[in-house]
Amino acid sequence: MSNKVENIKPYSGEGDKTGQVRQMFDSIAPAYDFMNHAMTMGIDKWWRKVAVNKVKATQPASILDVATGTGDFAITLYKTIKPETVTGIDLSDGMLEVARRKVKDKGLDQVISFEQGDCLKMRFADESYDAITVAFGVRNFEHIDQGYREMMRVLRPGGMLCVLELSTPRNPLIRWFYDLYTLHIIPFVGSLKSHDKSAYRYLPLSIAAVPQGEDMLNIMRAKGFTHCEVHRLILGTCSVYTARKPE
């Protein structure tokens, strides 16, 4: 099954989405944290806390953070839950360089580790992790079905999957302001800060195209996940999806 977001790529021209996403995040890595917090006015930190608290309820000993980026979610997971280990995987070496500096500065490099890899073809053995998380990364998967299949594979029976993803508001008035902000203001500011205009044009397009709400839950169910739920946050601009692997 193909989703329209899979056909939206950061750059025009040839090349698969996976390669273009890697190139984009390598390009914007130095500015990513600043833009992430600025674009959301710091609310992204609260979004992460909401998602982490849902994972905390299962008390996982090992967590895999897929599309970990600069490591903010992995760090929040460890500080809140105190699992034995947190592993982060990401396509972009540039983003991972930032993540590794963060955990070293915080003295967490013995419990949080990062590695470069394709989230659609992970090297991990079957049933390796008690919980898997993805923050703002599913819309960047070249094949969403394959991403969920891989996460199902490496998750232990009874384990939790938690996906935090941006979404579009349903209210027409809020949607008007949202579109103005995401389609015009963010690309302008993003191009000034990161010098990569395409990256911040890609962002709102990918948010609008990614499966949302029940559509996202149906993809999870199709891959065998159970107890699939969605929790909408802040006027519908972000959603937390949770699911379990059957025992």
C-alpha positions in Angstrom: 0.0 0.0 0.0 1.4 3.4 -1.0 0.7 6.7 0.9 0.9 10.0 -0.8 3.5 11.3 1.7 5.9 8.7 0.4 6.0 10.6 -3.0 6.8 13.9 -1.4 10.6 14.4 -1.3 12.7 17.3 0.0 14.4 18.1 -3.3 13.3 18.0 -6.9 15.0 15.7 -9.4 16.2 12.2 -9.3 17.0 10.1 -6.2 14.9 8.1 -3.7 13.3 9.7 -0.8 15.5 8.0 1.8 18.6 9.5 0.2 17.1 12.9 -0.1 15.9 12.8 3.5 19.4 11.9 4.7 20.8 14.8 2.6 18.3 17.2 4.0 18.9 16.4 7.6 22.7 16.5 7.2 22.2 20.0 5.7 20.0 21.4 8.5 21.5 19.6 11.4 23.3 22.6 12.9 20.1 24.7 12.9 17.6 21.9 13.6 17.2 22.3 17.4 16.9 26.0 17.1 14.3 25.8 14.4 12.4 22.9 16.1 11.9 24.9 19.3 11.3 28.2 17.5 8.7 26.9 15.1 6.6 25.4 17.9 7.4 28.1 20.4 8.8 25.5 22.7 5.6 23.4 22.8 7.5 20.5 21.2 9.1 19.8 24.6 5.7 19.4 26.2 4.6 17.1 23.3 7.6 14.9 24.0 6.7 14.7 27.7 3.2 13.6 27.0 4.4 10.8 24.7 7.2 9.8 27.1 4.7 9.5 30.0 2.6 7.0 27.9 5.7 4.9 27.4 6.6 5.2 31.1 3.5 3.4 32.1 4.9 0.2 30.6 8.2 0.5 32.4 10.4 -0.8 29.5 14.0 -1.8 30.3 15.2 -1.2 26.7 13.9 1.4 24.3 14.6 1.9 20.6 14.1 5.5 19.4 13.6 5.4 15.6 14.5 8.5 13.5 16.2 9.8 16.7 17.6 13.0 15.0 19.5 15.1 17.5 18.5 12.9 20.4 16.1 15.1 22.4 13.5 12.4 22.6 16.0 9.7 23.5 17.3 11.9 26.3 13.8 12.7 27.6 13.0 9.0 27.6 16.0 8.1 29.7 15.6 11.0 32.2 11.9 10.2 32.7 11.8 6.4 32.6 15.4 5.4 33.6 15.5 2.3 31.4 18.6 0.2 31.3 19.4 1.4 27.8 18.1 3.7 25.1 19.3 3.2 21.5 18.7 5.8 18.8 18.9 5.1 15.1 18.8 7.7 12.3 19.7 8.1 8.6 21.7 11.3 9.1 25.2 11.3 10.4 24.9 15.1 10.8 22.0 14.8 13.2 23.7 12.0 15.1 26.9 14.1 15.6 24.7 16.6 17.5 23.0 13.8 19.5 26.3 12.3 20.5 27.6 15.6 21.7 24.5 16.1 23.8 24.6 12.8 25.6 28.4 13.1 26.2 27.9 16.6 27.7 25.2 15.2 30.0 27.2 12.2 31.0 24.7 9.8 29.5 26.8 8.2 26.8 27.0 5.0 28.8 23.3 4.4 28.7 22.2 6.2 25.5 23.8 5.1 22.3 23.3 6.2 18.7 24.0 4.6 15.3 23.5 5.5 11.7 21.1 3.2 9.9 18.0 2.9 7.7 14.9 2.6 9.8 13.3 0.4 7.1 16.1 -2.2 7.2 17.4 -2.3 10.8 20.2 -4.6 11.8 18.6 -5.5 15.2 17.5 -9.1 15.9 13.8 -10.0 16.2 12.1 -9.0 19.5 15.0 -6.9 20.8 13.3 -4.0 22.5 10.6 -3.5 25.2 9.4 -0.2 23.6 9.9 1.6 20.3 9.4 5.3 19.8 9.3 7.6 16.8 9.1 11.4 17.2 8.3 13.4 14.0 9.8 10.8 11.8 7.2 8.6 10.2 6.3 11.1 7.5 10.0 10.9 6.4 9.8 7.1 5.8 10.1 6.2 2.1 7.7 3.2 2.8 5.6 3.6 5.9 4.3 0.1 5.7 7.8 -1.2 5.7 8.7 1.0 8.7 5.9 -0.4 10.8 6.8 -3.9 9.7 10.3 -3.5 10.9 9.3 -2.0 14.2 6.9 -4.8 14.8 9.7 -7.3 14.1 12.2 -5.9 16.6 9.6 -5.2 19.3 9.1 -7.8 22.0 5.7 -9.4 22.5 3.6 -7.1 24.7 5.9 -4.1 24.0 4.6 -0.6 23.3 5.0 1.4 20.1 4.6 5.2 20.6 4.6 7.5 17.5 4.6 11.3 18.0 3.8 13.1 14.7 2.7 16.5 13.5 -0.8 16.8 12.1 -3.2 19.3 10.6 -6.0 21.0 12.7 -9.6 20.1 11.8 -11.1 23.5 12.8 -11.3 25.6 9.6 -10.4 28.9 11.3 -7.4 27.4 13.1 -6.5 25.6 9.9 -6.3 29.0 8.1 -3.8 30.4 10.6 -2.0 27.1 10.6 -1.6 27.1 6.8 -0.4 30.7 6.9 2.2 29.9 9.5 3.5 26.5 8.1 3.3 27.3 4.4 4.7 30.8 4.4 6.3 31.9 7.7 8.2 28.7 8.6 9.8 28.2 5.1 10.9 31.9 5.1 12.5 31.8 8.6 13.9 28.3 8.0 15.7 29.4 4.8 17.3 32.3 6.7 18.5 30.1 9.5 19.5 26.9 7.8 20.1 28.2 4.2 18.2 25.2 2.9 14.9 26.5 1.4 13.7 23.1 0.2 13.9 21.6 3.7 11.3 23.9 5.2 9.1 23.8 2.2 9.1 20.0 2.5 8.0 20.2 6.2 4.4 21.5 5.7 3.9 19.4 2.6 4.9 16.2 4.4 2.7 17.0 7.4 -0.3 17.6 5.2 0.2 14.4 3.3 1.1 11.9 6.1 -1.7 9.5 7.2 -3.4 11.0 10.3 -5.9 9.8 12.9 -7.7 6.7 12.0 -5.8 6.3 8.7 -2.5 6.0 10.7 -4.1 3.6 13.2 -5.3 1.4 10.3 -1.7 1.1 9.0 -0.6 0.0 12.5 -3.4 -2.5 12.7 -2.6 -3.9 9.3 0.9 -4.7 10.5 -0.5 -6.6 13.5 -0.4 -4.0 16.2 -3.3 -4.0 18.8 -4.7 -1.5 21.3 -4.1 1.2 18.7 -5.1 4.7 19.9 -4.6 8.3 18.9 -4.4 11.3 21.2 -4.6 14.7 19.6 -2.7 17.6 21.2 -2.8 21.4 21.0 -5.7 22.1 18.7 -4.8 19.0 16.6 -1.4 20.2 15.5 0.3 17.1 16.9 -0.9 13.6 17.6 0.4 10.7 19.8 -0.2 7.2 18.5 0.2 4.2 20.8 -0.1 0.5 20.1 1.0 -2.8 21.4 2.6 -6.0 19.9 0.4 -9.0 20.8 1.7 -11.2 23.6 
